Amino acid sequence: MKQLILIVWSLCLIAPSSFAADKKQKSKTAKTTQTKDDSTSIHWLTIDEVQVAMNKQAKKVYMDVYTDWCGWCKVMEKKTFSNKDVIKYMNKNFYAVKFNAERQDTVMFMGKMFPFSPSQRANQLAVELMNGRMSYPTSIILEEGFQNPVSIPGYLDVVMMEKVLKYLGENIYKTVQFPEYEKGFVPTWNNSSVETPAAGH
């Protein structure tokens, strides 16, 4: 557990949280069309679907927590989630879930009901997974069986996404601390453009 706390702290320093208010747009559906070779888009699941999938086959989960008004969430969708290497690795190694933090319906997760929290302006599941630190986008990675959620706030470009997914997805975090891992990390995924957001609250 101490190791996971160190991971979160390290990643928070490198991936600053960003906010951007955009004009209201229609909420995009969580699902994206998936092809047979899993190479053109991330296979996004709903909260209900990922629980069914987990019962069939245990796998780590990547959750993209976003809001409709979050500008950097849209940039991450366009720049990071469309990257072929990110798509291929995510579909192979994770169940991917998109979760609108501001959804106002009640969510059933792991046998517990999570309603909308007016005081936090967010669904209680997002509040719990993010430990009340509400910033968007936030990436949540959970171990098999939805255990030990790690919350990583801020925009992740392709390089940082590769670093995070491999570190947590391949269980490197169990034996190597993140700063040490980062020193020897060599990105291998194609990254034609890197966006660097300004820090925000």
C-alpha positions in Angstrom: 0.0 0.0 0.0 2.9 2.4 0.8 4.2 1.6 -2.7 0.9 2.6 -4.3 0.9 5.9 -2.3 4.4 6.6 -3.6 3.2 5.9 -7.1 0.3 8.3 -6.9 2.5 11.0 -5.4 5.2 10.7 -8.0 2.7 10.7 -10.9 0.8 13.7 -9.5 4.1 15.7 -9.6 4.6 14.8 -13.3 1.1 14.9 -14.6 -0.4 18.2 -13.4 -4.2 18.5 -13.2 -5.8 20.7 -15.8 -9.2 22.3 -16.2 -10.7 24.1 -19.2 -14.2 25.3 -19.5 -15.6 24.8 -23.0 -19.0 25.6 -24.5 -21.6 23.0 -23.8 -21.5 20.1 -26.1 -23.5 16.9 -26.3 -22.0 14.1 -24.2 -20.2 11.5 -26.3 -21.3 7.9 -25.8 -18.9 5.8 -23.7 -18.7 3.1 -26.3 -16.5 3.3 -29.4 -16.8 0.9 -32.4 -14.3 -1.9 -32.1 -12.8 -3.8 -35.0 -11.8 -7.5 -34.8 -8.1 -6.7 -34.6 -8.6 -4.1 -31.9 -6.3 -1.7 -33.8 -8.6 1.3 -34.7 -10.2 2.2 -31.4 -10.2 1.5 -27.7 -13.0 -0.9 -26.7 -14.7 1.3 -24.0 -17.0 -0.5 -21.6 -19.7 0.8 -19.3 -19.5 0.2 -15.5 -22.1 -2.6 -15.9 -20.2 -4.2 -18.8 -16.8 -4.2 -17.0 -18.3 -6.0 -14.0 -19.7 -8.7 -16.2 -16.4 -9.0 -18.1 -14.4 -9.2 -14.8 -16.5 -12.1 -13.7 -15.6 -13.9 -16.9 -11.9 -13.0 -17.0 -9.8 -11.1 -14.4 -8.0 -8.2 -15.9 -6.7 -4.8 -14.8 -9.0 -1.8 -15.4 -8.1 1.6 -16.9 -10.9 4.2 -16.2 -11.0 7.6 -17.8 -12.9 9.9 -15.5 -14.0 13.0 -17.4 -16.7 15.7 -17.7 -18.4 17.2 -20.7 -16.9 20.6 -20.1 -13.3 19.5 -19.6 -11.1 20.8 -22.4 -8.1 18.6 -21.7 -10.4 15.5 -21.5 -11.2 16.3 -25.2 -7.6 16.8 -26.1 -6.7 13.5 -24.4 -9.5 11.8 -26.4 -8.2 13.3 -29.6 -4.4 13.0 -29.1 -3.8 10.1 -26.7 -6.8 7.7 -27.0 -6.6 7.8 -30.8 -2.9 6.7 -30.8 -2.5 3.2 -32.4 0.0 2.0 -29.8 -2.2 3.2 -26.9 -5.2 1.4 -28.5 -3.4 -1.8 -29.1 -1.8 -2.0 -25.6 -5.0 -0.9 -23.8 -7.2 -3.4 -25.6 -4.8 -6.3 -24.9 -4.0 -5.6 -21.3 -6.9 -3.7 -19.7 -10.6 -3.3 -19.6 -11.1 0.3 -20.5 -14.0 2.3 -19.0 -15.2 5.9 -19.6 -16.9 7.4 -16.6 -18.6 10.8 -16.7 -17.9 12.1 -13.2 -20.9 14.3 -13.3 -23.5 11.7 -14.2 -26.5 12.1 -12.0 -28.0 8.6 -12.0 -27.2 6.1 -9.3 -24.5 3.6 -10.2 -24.3 0.0 -8.9 -20.6 -1.0 -8.5 -19.3 -4.0 -6.5 -22.7 -4.5 -4.8 -22.9 -0.9 -3.6 -25.0 2.0 -4.8 -23.3 5.3 -5.7 -25.6 8.3 -6.1 -24.9 11.8 -7.4 -23.3 13.9 -4.7 -24.5 17.6 -5.0 -21.8 18.8 -2.6 -19.1 17.4 -4.8 -20.9 17.9 -8.1 -20.0 14.4 -9.0 -21.2 10.8 -8.7 -20.1 9.3 -5.5 -18.2 6.5 -7.2 -15.9 9.1 -8.8 -15.5 10.8 -5.5 -14.5 7.6 -3.8 -12.1 6.4 -6.5 -10.4 9.9 -6.6 -10.4 10.2 -2.8 -12.4 13.5 -3.1 -9.7 15.2 -5.2 -11.9 16.1 -8.1 -10.0 17.2 -11.1 -10.3 16.2 -14.7 -9.2 14.3 -16.6 -8.2 11.7 -14.1 -7.0 8.2 -14.9 -7.9 5.4 -12.5 -6.1 2.1 -12.7 -7.4 -0.8 -10.7 -5.9 -4.2 -10.2 -7.8 -7.4 -11.1 -11.1 -7.6 -9.2 -11.3 -3.8 -9.0 -8.7 -3.7 -6.2 -6.2 -1.0 -5.1 -7.3 1.9 -7.3 -4.5 4.3 -8.3 -5.7 7.8 -9.2 -3.5 9.8 -11.6 -4.9 13.4 -12.2 -4.1 15.4 -15.3 -3.6 15.1 -19.0 -1.5 12.2 -20.1 0.2 12.4 -23.5 1.2 9.3 -25.4 4.7 9.1 -23.7 3.3 9.4 -20.2 0.5 7.0 -21.0 3.0 4.4 -22.2 5.0 4.9 -19.0 2.0 4.6 -16.7 0.3 1.7 -18.5 3.5 -0.4 -18.6 4.5 0.4 -15.0 1.2 -0.6 -13.5 0.0 -3.0 -16.2 3.1 -5.1 -16.1 3.4 -5.1 -12.3 6.7 -3.3 -12.4 5.4 -1.2 -9.4 5.6 -4.3 -7.2 9.4 -4.3 -7.3 10.6 -0.9 -8.6 9.7 2.6 -7.4 8.4 5.0 -10.0 11.4 7.5 -10.0 13.8 4.6 -10.5 11.6 3.1 -13.3 11.3 6.5 -15.0 15.1 7.0 -15.1 15.5 3.9 -17.3 12.3 4.2 -19.2 12.7 4.5 -23.0 9.4 5.3 -24.9 8.7 3.0 -27.9 5.3 4.1 -29.0 4.9 6.4 -31.9 4.1 9.9 -30.7 3.9 12.4 -33.5 2.6 15.3 -31.3 2.9 16.0 -27.6 0.5 18.5 -25.9 1.7 20.1 -22.6 -1.1 21.7 -20.6 -0.5 24.4 -18.1 -1.1 23.5 -14.5 -4.6 24.2 -13.2 -7.0 23.6 -10.4 
